[in-house]
């Protein structure tokens, strides 16, 4: 795929170069994403689900709780909202190679802090994606977190476009899905 073809597809598959105001993120290296993720999956988006909210501090007798009680009058919030999407895993690309034994298959829910809405992909139903996922715990049990980093849209003709500015040496936009999967498996330690 050449640069013109990629640029034409960017309207449907946007690139997210900015982070939300007041959030300073260090961009992870692609190889670190592969090693840290519980799994890298190829999935089809089934539906966008309503945001869910979690309470951050539940006990006012803790140091955090006491700080929150004092900060309430200044507008300090005790909740965080998360956007979520139901996806059908087509393939667990890294399978057992992550070393974490995370068997991600079937339909799962991927989630991300709602502060990133507009700064990270909000995949649409029917869209195929490749993304690293990390299993949620506690209040996020049953969900998997995703990020714009390592996130790829899969086009109708099985090419991939990144949702983020790729690392030097790990540029897969415009390449085939098979090429990306092969590189992910190599970095994960399986062929």
C-alpha atoms as one frame of an Amber mdcrd trajectory, in Angstrom:
protein
   0.000   0.000   0.000   1.487   3.373  -0.946   1.367   6.656   0.993  -1.549
   8.063  -1.050  -3.657   4.942  -0.404  -2.872   5.139   3.316  -3.761   8.848
   3.441  -7.111   8.203   1.713  -7.968   5.529   4.288  -7.100   7.774   7.267
 -10.590   9.304   7.249 -12.057   5.915   8.107  -9.043   4.769  10.180  -7.741
   7.859  12.038  -4.299   8.369  13.483  -4.199   9.655  17.087  -1.102  11.769
  17.653  -2.148  13.744  20.738  -2.892  12.842  24.351  -5.631  14.499  26.423
  -4.780  17.796  28.143  -3.063  17.384  31.525  -2.077  13.796  30.706   1.577
  13.222  29.907   2.201   9.704  28.654   5.479   8.076  27.775   5.011   6.210
  24.516   5.859   2.523  25.015   8.085   0.756  22.508   6.315  -1.782  20.296
   8.502  -4.658  21.469   7.646  -3.808  25.102   3.936  -3.805  24.259   4.234
  -7.325  22.870   6.109  -8.542  25.953   3.875  -6.831  28.549   0.438  -7.538
  27.068  -1.521 -10.516  28.320  -2.315 -11.161  24.657  -2.280  -9.534  21.229
  -5.601 -10.270  19.539  -7.194  -9.973  16.130 -10.835  -9.165  16.828 -14.038
  -7.947  15.218 -15.930  -5.201  17.026 -19.449  -6.399  17.884 -20.840  -3.312
  19.630 -20.046  -0.180  21.585 -21.346  -0.503  25.139 -22.368   2.288  27.522
 -19.583   3.712  29.657 -19.195   2.235  33.126 -18.055   4.081  36.238 -16.002
   2.898  39.194 -15.596   4.455  42.606 -11.924   5.113  43.231 -11.875   5.443
  47.015 -14.393   3.500  49.082 -13.088   3.878  52.634 -12.912   7.344  54.199
 -10.748   5.986  57.052  -7.751   5.520  54.753  -5.223   8.306  54.027  -6.636
   8.503  50.483 -10.186   8.647  51.831  -9.331  11.473  54.225  -7.661  13.390
  51.401 -10.748  12.892  49.228 -13.075  14.113  52.013 -11.000  17.317  52.296
 -10.812  17.738  48.517 -14.555  17.287  47.869 -15.288  20.946  48.496 -12.766
  21.844  45.776 -14.356  19.560  43.209 -12.157  16.495  43.687 -13.863  13.508
  42.074 -14.020   9.976  43.405 -15.102   8.228  40.218 -13.640   7.369  36.850
 -15.580   6.436  33.716 -14.486   3.898  31.142 -15.578   3.415  27.549 -16.046
  -0.205  26.547 -16.590  -2.330  23.440 -17.661  -5.933  22.973 -15.361  -7.697
  20.503 -15.222 -11.223  19.119 -11.691 -12.587  19.193 -10.894 -14.052  15.775
  -7.374 -15.043  16.756  -5.179 -14.791  19.829  -2.008 -13.906  17.916   0.417
 -14.432  20.788  -1.558 -17.350  22.302   0.616 -19.013  24.939   3.718 -17.087
  23.852   3.091 -14.226  26.280   4.181 -16.563  29.057   1.220 -15.462  31.132
  -1.009 -18.285  29.946  -3.825 -15.868  29.149  -6.281 -17.713  26.944  -8.241
 -14.872  25.345 -10.982 -16.172  23.078 -14.664 -15.801  22.255 -16.372 -12.516
  23.020 -14.582 -10.173  25.408 -15.039  -6.581  26.509 -12.175  -4.161  25.880
 -12.100  -0.948  27.902 -10.207   2.311  28.232 -10.464   5.317  30.544 -13.064
   7.684  29.044 -10.608  10.593  29.411  -9.023   9.231  26.221 -12.232   9.555
  24.152 -11.275  11.452  21.012  -7.565  10.815  21.669  -7.638   7.051  21.080
  -9.639   4.740  18.840 -13.265   4.078  19.659 -13.708   1.139  17.302 -16.976
   0.792  15.394 -19.119  -2.350  15.006 -17.959  -4.525  12.121 -14.427  -3.136
  12.242 -11.556  -5.622  12.561  -8.687  -4.628  14.829  -5.393  -5.911  16.205
  -4.654  -4.746  19.742  -2.711  -5.715  22.843  -4.974  -6.429  25.818  -4.352
  -6.610  29.569  -6.743  -8.430  31.864  -8.674  -6.185  34.249  -8.735  -6.903
  37.974 -10.903  -5.890  40.912 -13.576  -3.469  39.731 -12.529  -4.200  36.152
 -12.893  -7.987  36.462 -14.125  -9.529  33.212 -12.759  -6.728  31.032  -9.513
  -6.249  29.134  -7.763  -2.913  28.812  -6.529  -1.690  25.436  -4.638   1.408
  24.317  -3.963   3.319  21.123  -0.399   2.033  21.328  -0.126  -1.236  19.442
  -3.656  -0.742  18.034  -4.107  -1.480  14.324  -7.159  -1.242  12.113  -7.525
  -4.069   9.584  -8.757  -2.904   6.174 -11.166  -4.806   3.948  -8.237  -6.111
   1.877  -6.305  -7.364   4.948  -3.814  -4.534   5.298  -3.199  -2.759   8.602
  -3.107   0.903   9.609  -1.866   2.017  13.007  -3.951   4.213  15.297  -0.750
   5.759  16.703   2.569   7.116  15.442   4.663   3.987  14.997   8.201   3.400
  16.290  11.151   3.565  13.925  11.863   0.029  12.771   8.350  -1.130  13.673
   6.293   0.510  10.938   3.520  -1.784   9.753   0.939   0.656   8.323   0.190
  -0.330   4.747   1.632  -3.813   5.262  -0.437  -6.984   5.310  -2.154  -8.377
   8.373  -0.107 -11.573   7.969   3.126  -9.548   8.079   2.071  -7.820  11.310
   1.030 -11.115  12.927   4.349 -12.698  11.956   6.324  -9.815  13.515   4.246
  -9.900  16.708   4.875 -13.654  17.036   8.612 -13.151  16.454   8.790 -10.493
  19.180   6.747 -12.689  21.520   9.152 -15.568  20.965   7.018 -17.870  18.823
   6.832 -18.345  15.100
